[in-house]
Amino acid sequence: MPNRRYQKGRHYEYKTKKLWERAGYFVIRSAGSKSPVDLVAISEYAIFLIQVRVGKSSLKKAKKELRAISAPAYVGKIIEKWSPGGKVPIIKEVN
């Protein structure tokens, strides 16, 4: 049985996935991975690598890990920071 942190993170990954799908993106979830990318969102016009964070987790490490990924300039890198029980995340673009 997965631990509570994993379950909580998975819950918010699915919430984020649904938001992007409603916006017209095809979204792939990197289930159970330890990579810096939880979701990949693809549309006709854009591609985003997304890291989902919940609560008081540090953004510094997530930003560093996303910056380290080699990707074409047109691929966006985003951190979606959720407050527990929040309705929408705070979105941080990583340059």
C-alpha positions as a printed NumPy array, in Angstrom:
array([[  0.   ,   0.   ,   0.   ],
       [  1.434,   3.403,  -0.972],
       [  2.357,   5.792,   1.813],
       [  0.302,   8.904,   2.568],
       [  2.807,  11.338,   0.997],
       [  2.703,   9.389,  -2.262],
       [ -1.111,   9.276,  -2.188],
       [ -1.331,  13.023,  -1.525],
       [  1.118,  13.805,  -4.336],
       [ -0.731,  11.504,  -6.731],
       [ -4.036,  13.185,  -5.855],
       [ -2.659,  16.623,  -6.794],
       [ -0.969,  15.276,  -9.92 ],
       [ -4.384,  14.044, -11.098],
       [ -6.006,  17.389, -10.205],
       [ -3.353,  19.185, -12.241],
       [ -3.739,  16.701, -15.096],
       [ -7.492,  17.35 , -15.256],
       [ -6.959,  21.143, -15.339],
       [ -4.574,  20.874, -18.286],
       [ -6.863,  18.431, -20.107],
       [ -9.8  ,  20.837, -19.701],
       [ -7.579,  23.494, -21.285],
       [ -7.187,  21.269, -24.36 ],
       [ -3.879,  19.527, -23.659],
       [ -3.045,  15.844, -23.996],
       [ -1.375,  15.026, -20.664],
       [  0.953,  12.158, -19.786],
       [  1.595,  11.34 , -16.127],
       [  4.957,   9.944, -15.07 ],
       [  3.516,   7.563, -12.481],
       [  5.74 ,   6.542,  -9.584],
       [  8.83 ,   8.098, -11.094],
       [ 11.5  ,   9.928,  -9.178],
       [ 12.138,  12.301, -12.082],
       [ 11.721,  16.088, -11.852],
       [  8.809,  15.86 , -14.321],
       [  5.43 ,  14.635, -13.061],
       [  3.376,  15.554, -16.135],
       [  3.969,  16.364, -19.798],
       [  1.244,  18.507, -21.381],
       [  1.061,  18.658, -25.177],
       [ -1.161,  20.719, -27.44 ],
       [ -1.059,  21.736, -31.071],
       [  0.807,  24.889, -30.048],
       [  2.861,  24.111, -26.944],
       [  4.592,  21.514, -24.787],
       [  5.095,  21.845, -21.025],
       [  7.095,  19.815, -18.502],
       [  5.3  ,  20.086, -15.173],
       [  6.425,  19.407, -11.599],
       [  3.583,  19.282,  -9.044],
       [  4.309,  20.381,  -5.465],
       [  2.023,  20.371,  -2.425],
       [  2.128,  22.23 ,   0.87 ],
       [  5.403,  23.481,   2.276],
       [  7.661,  21.556,  -0.095],
       [ 10.648,  23.534,  -1.342],
       [ 10.509,  25.061,  -4.793],
       [ 14.262,  25.689,  -4.896],
       [ 15.187,  22.045,  -5.518],
       [ 12.36 ,  21.574,  -8.035],
       [ 13.473,  24.658, -10.   ],
       [ 17.075,  23.448, -10.053],
       [ 16.049,  19.992, -11.294],
       [ 13.782,  21.38 , -14.033],
       [ 16.471,  23.815, -15.204],
       [ 18.891,  20.884, -15.549],
       [ 16.653,  19.139, -18.108],
       [ 17.857,  19.678, -21.638],
       [ 14.864,  20.577, -23.803],
       [ 14.211,  22.694, -26.894],
       [ 13.548,  26.389, -26.256],
       [  9.869,  26.012, -27.169],
       [  9.266,  23.519, -24.316],
       [  8.002,  25.283, -21.183],
       [  8.986,  24.174, -17.689],
       [  6.448,  24.796, -14.947],
       [  6.01 ,  24.131, -11.238],
       [  2.415,  23.941, -10.035],
       [  2.354,  24.644,  -6.275],
       [ -0.817,  23.547,  -4.467],
       [ -1.913,  24.502,  -0.977],
       [ -3.602,  21.542,   0.724],
       [ -7.312,  21.834,  -0.032],
       [ -6.646,  24.563,  -2.582],
       [ -8.917,  25.022,  -5.584],
       [ -6.21 ,  26.144,  -8.026],
       [ -2.415,  26.017,  -7.928],
       [  0.104,  28.821,  -8.05 ],
       [  1.987,  28.466, -11.32 ],
       [  5.712,  29.227, -11.445],
       [  7.459,  29.225, -14.805],
       [ 11.074,  28.048, -14.669],
       [ 13.501,  29.801, -17.012]])
